[in-house]
Amino acid sequence: MHTLNEISLDSLSFNPFSKIGKEWMLITAGDEKQANTMTASWGGLGVMWGKNVVFIVVRETRYTKEFIDKNDTFSLTFLKEDYRSALNYLGTVSGRNEEKITKAGLHLSYDDQTPYLSEGDLVLTCKKMSATPITPDQFIDDSIEKTWYKDGNLHTLYIGEITKVLSAQ
């Protein structure tokens, strides 16, 4: 593990398409009694309602969704490539059935009661601003439902204000 220091959001310089879509991230929510994390490769960063925000989508069946829904905050943790096997593992097993964070060899830390993974090189802590269930009637492109939601397991779109950036650099 290493020390993470708060940095300015303005000092970030990365390609969000690579960072999220190729390197992946861990979405973590909960409290000091119980927390859960999941791997995600869909999402984004931007500006909404005058705030710097993240956009994440979480399927209805994911255990982490229960923690996001119950809490006001969540985090996004980005890990170095050395942790690819942990990211794969955390994306395929459920925290309902096992202590998957421990089994992945990772550790939880907290910033103002928001959980994140200690091994991260970059952490965005976020305050939940909105949650919008995605429904098939919203799709303008008919192929979306056929390609991504054949099983009916839809996403909820969350928008969270970025409240803090922690970095190992």
Order of alpha helices (4+ residues) and beta strands (2+ residues): beta-alpha-beta-beta-beta-beta-alpha-beta-alpha-alpha-beta-beta-beta-alpha-beta
